[in-house]
Amino acid sequence: MRLLLAVLMMVVLAPVASAEPAGPPTAKCEFIPTPENPAARPVQPPPAVVPARGTVKVTIVTNYGVVAADLDRANAPCGVENFAHLARNWFYTMTQCWRLTDTTRLGVLQCGDIYRPEEGGPGYRFADEVTGKETYPRGTIAYGNQGPGTNGSEFFIVHSFANIRPVYTVMGHVTFGMDTLDRIVKAGIVPQPDGTLDGAPKKPVRILHVLAH
């Protein structure tokens, strides 16, 4: 009887192991240096472990007006962290959007390159975050690339629609300022020799600063 009581007391008094609270979800990213394309402006890569939940609100201030957007960490944790990181390090400040397209297939404003279209990135690249089911309606903000796994600083904003393959990482969507994009398009595009409206904006489009919070 005494032995039974002792065993029962040990069971009752034994401490209950408490479960460790689960932290917020994270994602691991690999930002790979590109020595063949060094950083156009001094900037270090973002951290390798980034948040995978929540929204980053960005405000893109241009010489045509303001564009505000919500970026979705759950959909593209590495891409969203990279964009916010570059914005906070003034990478996009006083840059130019070199390409504007307005065709029956594609209507986008391309920005994020320092020197000229598709030249002048951050000195590293990272993988695509796509499912193959991406669509790109008006107001979408996504990364431009030059092939699989070549994301850097280049991005585009869809001002009408983009009938393109689902190989471009979607960061988020514009919440305010589509009228700014409309003014940019209305100002005109330097056409290609065949007349296609895909080239430099007739009046330069400049990013004065990007805020991310």
Phi, psi and chi 1 to 4 in degrees:
 res  aa     phi    psi   chi1   chi2   chi3   chi4
   1 MET       -  -45.2  179.1   62.0   72.9      -
   2 ARG   -61.5  -39.1  -70.1  180.0  179.6  177.0
   3 LEU   -64.0  -41.0  179.4   60.0      -      -
   4 LEU   -63.3  -42.7  178.2   59.5      -      -
   5 LEU   -63.2  -39.3  -71.4  172.9      -      -
   6 ALA   -64.4  -41.4      -      -      -      -
   7 VAL   -65.1  -41.8  170.9      -      -      -
   8 LEU   -63.7  -39.3  -70.9  173.2      -      -
   9 MET   -66.2  -37.4  -70.5 -178.5   66.5      -
  10 MET   -64.6  -40.2  -71.2  176.0   62.6      -
  11 VAL   -65.3  -44.1  171.9      -      -      -
  12 VAL   -67.8  -41.0  171.7      -      -      -
  13 LEU   -87.0   -7.7  -62.6  176.2      -      -
  14 ALA   -63.9  133.8      -      -      -      -
  15 PRO   -66.2  141.9   24.5  -33.6      -      -
  16 VAL   -90.2  123.5  178.0      -      -      -
  17 ALA   -67.1  125.3      -      -      -      -
  18 SER   -90.2  137.8   58.6      -      -      -
  19 ALA   -72.8  138.6      -      -      -      -
  20 GLU   -68.7  132.3  -70.6  -68.9  -30.5      -
  21 PRO   -64.1  136.8   22.5  -32.2      -      -
  22 ALA   -73.1  132.2      -      -      -      -
  23 GLY   -80.7  173.9      -      -      -      -
  24 PRO   -64.7  148.8   22.4  -32.6      -      -
  25 PRO   -65.5  145.5   22.7  -32.3      -      -
  26 THR  -131.3  167.3   58.5      -      -      -
  27 ALA  -132.6  149.3      -      -      -      -
  28 LYS   -98.5  131.7  -69.2 -175.6  178.2 -179.7
  29 CYS  -122.3  149.3  -51.8      -      -      -
  30 GLU  -119.5  110.3 -173.0  177.1    9.2      -
  31 PHE   -99.7  106.3  -62.9  100.7      -      -
  32 ILE   -94.7  123.6  -57.4  167.8      -      -
  33 PRO   -59.8  146.9  -22.4   33.0      -      -
  34 THR  -123.7   78.9   54.9      -      -      -
  35 PRO   -59.9  -25.1   18.9  -30.7      -      -
  36 GLU   -72.1  -19.9   70.1  -78.6    7.6      -
  37 ASN  -130.9   78.2  -67.3  -51.9      -      -
  38 PRO   -65.3  163.6   22.8  -31.9      -      -
  39 ALA   -59.5  131.6      -      -      -      -
  40 ALA   -75.0  -22.4      -      -      -      -
  41 ARG  -139.5  147.9  -71.0 -177.6  170.9  179.2
  42 PRO   -60.8  118.6  -20.0   31.6      -      -
  43 VAL  -160.4  140.3   64.8      -      -      -
  44 GLN   -92.9  154.1  -64.6  -64.4  -42.5      -
  45 PRO   -63.7  157.2  -20.0   32.1      -      -
  46 PRO   -66.0  171.1  -16.4   29.8      -      -
  47 PRO   -64.9  158.4   23.0  -33.4      -      -
  48 ALA   -78.3  -24.3      -      -      -      -
  49 VAL  -112.6  123.2  178.2      -      -      -
  50 VAL  -130.1  158.0  -56.3      -      -      -
  51 PRO   -62.5  144.3  -20.5   32.5      -      -
  52 ALA  -119.9   23.7      -      -      -      -
  53 ARG  -150.9  147.6 -177.4  175.4   64.9 -165.9
  54 GLY   110.0  178.5      -      -      -      -
  55 THR  -124.1  136.1  -59.8      -      -      -
  56 VAL  -105.2  123.5  173.1      -      -      -
  57 LYS   -94.4  128.0  -65.3 -176.2  177.6  -64.0
  58 VAL  -123.0  148.0  -61.3      -      -      -
  59 THR  -126.2  117.8  -57.5      -      -      -
  60 ILE  -101.6  112.4  -56.5  171.0      -      -
  61 VAL   -96.1  117.9 -176.3      -      -      -
  62 THR  -118.2  171.4   80.2      -      -      -
  63 ASN   -73.6   -5.6   57.6  -37.0      -      -
  64 TYR  -101.1  -12.7  -80.2   80.9      -      -
  65 GLY   140.3 -170.3      -      -      -      -
  66 VAL  -104.0  142.2  169.8      -      -      -
  67 VAL  -125.5  124.0  176.9      -      -      -
  68 ALA  -111.8  146.6      -      -      -      -
  69 ALA  -148.8  155.5      -      -      -      -
  70 ASP  -105.8  126.3  -75.1   -9.0      -      -
  71 LEU  -105.8  133.4  -52.8 -174.1      -      -
  72 ASP   -98.8  107.3 -176.0    3.8      -      -
  73 ARG   -63.7  -34.2  -72.5 -171.6 -179.4  -84.7
  74 ALA   -65.5  -33.5      -      -      -      -
  75 ASN   -80.4  -36.6 -170.7   65.3      -      -
  76 ALA  -147.3   71.2      -      -      -      -
  77 PRO   -58.4  -42.1   17.8  -29.5      -      -
  78 CYS   -70.7  -43.3  -59.7      -      -      -
  79 GLY   -64.9  -42.9      -      -      -      -
  80 VAL   -67.7  -43.6  170.0      -      -      -
  81 GLU   -61.3  -40.4 -179.2   65.1   25.3      -
  82 ASN   -63.1  -45.3  177.6   68.0      -      -
  83 PHE   -62.4  -46.1 -171.1   89.6      -      -
  84 ALA   -62.7  -40.7      -      -      -      -
  85 HIS   -61.8  -46.4  174.2   79.4      -      -
  86 LEU   -64.8  -39.2  -67.8  176.6      -      -
  87 ALA   -63.7  -44.9      -      -      -      -
  88 ARG   -67.9  -22.2  -69.2  164.6 -176.6  157.3
  89 ASN   -98.6   16.6  -76.5  -85.3      -      -
  90 TRP    63.3   23.8  -66.9   53.2      -      -
  91 PHE   -64.9  -37.9 -170.6   87.5      -      -
  92 TYR   -87.3   -7.3  -67.3  123.0      -      -
  93 THR   -66.5  130.9  -60.2      -      -      -
  94 MET    56.3   52.6  -62.2  -54.0  -64.1      -
  95 THR  -116.8  173.5   58.1      -      -      -
  96 GLN  -121.3  142.5 -166.3  161.5  -31.4      -
  97 CYS   -91.6  110.1  -62.2      -      -      -
  98 TRP   -85.3  -19.8  -59.1  102.4      -      -
  99 ARG  -130.5  134.8 -178.2 -173.3  179.2 -165.5
 100 LEU  -133.5  129.2 -179.5   60.3      -      -
 101 THR  -125.0  137.9  -56.5      -      -      -
 102 ASP  -147.3   81.1 -171.2   20.1      -      -
 103 THR  -121.9  179.6   69.2      -      -      -
 104 THR   -70.8  -15.5   56.0      -      -      -
 105 ARG  -104.7  -29.4 -175.9 -176.7   73.0   89.8
 106 LEU  -145.2  131.8 -175.0   65.2      -      -
 107 GLY  -137.5   92.7      -      -      -      -
 108 VAL  -139.8  156.7  -58.6      -      -      -
 109 LEU  -110.8  122.9  174.6   68.4      -      -
 110 GLN  -105.4  129.2 -179.6  177.7  -55.2      -
 111 CYS  -136.4 -179.2  -50.5      -      -      -
 112 GLY    99.5  -10.4      -      -      -      -
 113 ASP   -94.2  138.3  -62.5  -50.9      -      -
 114 ILE   -81.4  -44.0  -58.2  -58.0      -      -
 115 TYR   -89.4  -49.8  -58.8  135.0      -      -
 116 ARG  -168.8  177.1   57.1 -168.0   65.5   85.6
 117 PRO   -53.3  123.7  -25.9   35.0      -      -
 118 GLU    66.8   22.0  -59.6 -177.5   -4.0      -
 119 GLU  -138.6  128.9  -69.7 -172.9   30.7      -
 120 GLY   108.6   66.3      -      -      -      -
 121 GLY  -102.7 -166.2      -      -      -      -
 122 PRO   -88.4   -0.3   32.9  -35.7      -      -
 123 GLY    89.7   13.5      -      -      -      -
 124 TYR  -155.6  167.9   57.9   82.9      -      -
 125 ARG  -137.3  165.7   59.9 -177.2  175.3   84.9
 126 PHE  -151.8  165.8   59.4   96.9      -      -
 127 ALA   -72.6  158.3      -      -      -      -
 128 ASP   -71.2  150.6  -54.4  -47.6      -      -
 129 GLU  -122.9   81.9  -65.0  170.3  -73.4      -
 130 VAL  -133.3  155.6  -65.1      -      -      -
 131 THR  -109.7  -13.4   64.4      -      -      -
 132 GLY    91.2   -0.7      -      -      -      -
 133 LYS  -114.3   11.2  -62.9 -179.6  179.9  179.7
 134 GLU   -64.6  143.1  -76.7   74.2   17.2      -
 135 THR  -125.6  162.9   58.0      -      -      -
 136 TYR  -134.0   68.5  -54.2   90.1      -      -
 137 PRO   -73.7  174.3   28.4  -35.2      -      -
 138 ARG   -51.8  132.4  175.5  173.5  161.3   89.1
 139 GLY    94.1   -4.4      -      -      -      -
 140 THR   -70.8  138.6  -59.5      -      -      -
 141 ILE  -113.7  124.7  -62.1 -176.1      -      -
 142 ALA  -142.6  163.7      -      -      -      -
 143 TYR   -82.0  136.9  -85.4  102.1      -      -
 144 GLY   -84.8  157.4      -      -      -      -
 145 ASN  -152.4  170.4   62.0   49.7      -      -
 146 GLN  -117.5   32.3  -72.9   78.8   57.7      -
 147 GLY   131.8  172.4      -      -      -      -
 148 PRO   -57.7  133.6  -23.6   34.1      -      -
 149 GLY    70.8   27.0      -      -      -      -
 150 THR  -115.6   23.5   59.1      -      -      -
 151 ASN   -64.4  144.5  -59.2  -71.6      -      -
 152 GLY  -149.0 -100.5      -      -      -      -
 153 SER  -113.9  -16.1   58.2      -      -      -
 154 GLU   -70.5  135.0 -177.6 -175.5  -65.1      -
 155 PHE  -144.7  164.9   67.0   95.7      -      -
 156 PHE  -136.7  153.6   61.8   85.6      -      -
 157 ILE  -118.0  128.7  -53.5  174.7      -      -
 158 VAL   -82.5  118.1 -179.0      -      -      -
 159 HIS   -94.6  -16.4   62.6   72.3      -      -
 160 SER  -133.6  -73.4   55.8      -      -      -
 161 PHE  -160.9  165.4   49.4   79.6      -      -
 162 ALA  -141.6  102.9      -      -      -      -
 163 ASN   -88.0   78.6  -64.3  -35.1      -      -
 164 ILE  -129.6  163.3   51.8 -179.7      -      -
 165 ARG   -64.7  148.8  -66.8 -175.2  -60.1  128.2
 166 PRO   -79.7   63.1   30.0  -36.0      -      -
 167 VAL  -121.8   11.0  -64.4      -      -      -
 168 TYR  -114.3  126.1  -58.4   95.3      -      -
 169 THR   -66.6  123.0  -61.7      -      -      -
 170 VAL   -87.8  121.1  174.3      -      -      -
 171 MET   -87.8  -42.0  -72.8 -172.1  -80.9      -
 172 GLY   176.8 -156.2      -      -      -      -
 173 HIS  -143.4  148.6  -64.2   83.8      -      -
 174 VAL   -68.0  135.0  172.3      -      -      -
 175 THR  -109.5  -16.9   56.8      -      -      -
 176 PHE  -158.6  138.9  173.0   83.4      -      -
 177 GLY   105.1   16.4      -      -      -      -
 178 MET   -63.8  -23.7  -74.1  -54.5  -59.9      -
 179 ASP   -65.7  -27.4   57.5  -33.1      -      -
 180 THR   -63.9  -44.4  -62.3      -      -      -
 181 LEU   -62.5  -40.1  -86.1  -64.4      -      -
 182 ASP   -62.2  -38.8  -65.8  -21.8      -      -
 183 ARG   -65.7  -38.9  -76.4 -166.4  -65.7  -86.5
 184 ILE   -62.0  -45.1  -69.6  171.4      -      -
 185 VAL   -65.0  -41.9  175.3      -      -      -
 186 LYS   -62.7  -29.4 -172.0  175.7 -180.0  179.4
 187 ALA   -69.1  -17.5      -      -      -      -
 188 GLY   106.7  165.0      -      -      -      -
 189 ILE  -132.5  139.4  -56.8  169.1      -      -
 190 VAL   -72.9  113.9  176.8      -      -      -
 191 PRO   -75.2  160.7   28.2  -33.6      -      -
 192 GLN   -71.9  165.8  -62.9  -67.1  -42.7      -
 193 PRO   -54.4  -30.4  -28.4   35.6      -      -
 194 ASP   -86.5    4.2   63.5   -1.6      -      -
 195 GLY    93.9   -5.4      -      -      -      -
 196 THR   -64.6  132.1  -58.2      -      -      -
 197 LEU   -82.4   79.6  -66.5  177.4      -      -
 198 ASP  -152.0   96.0 -178.7    1.4      -      -
 199 GLY  -177.9 -154.1      -      -      -      -
 200 ALA   -73.0  144.0      -      -      -      -
 201 PRO   -60.5  140.7  -22.4   33.5      -      -
 202 LYS   -60.1  -37.9  -78.8 -172.2  176.4  179.1
 203 LYS  -112.0  124.3  -64.0 -178.6  179.5  179.4
 204 PRO   -51.6  139.7  -26.3   34.6      -      -
 205 VAL  -107.4  118.8  178.5      -      -      -
 206 ARG  -119.0  135.1  -64.8 -173.0  175.9   90.1
 207 ILE   -89.0  116.0  -66.4  177.6      -      -
 208 LEU   -79.4  -38.6  -52.4 -179.9      -      -
 209 HIS  -169.4  155.8 -169.0   50.7      -      -
 210 VAL  -126.0  126.7  179.3      -      -      -
 211 LEU  -102.7  137.7  -59.1  169.0      -      -
 212 ALA  -135.2  128.5      -      -      -      -
 213 HIS  -152.8      -   53.2   89.3      -      -
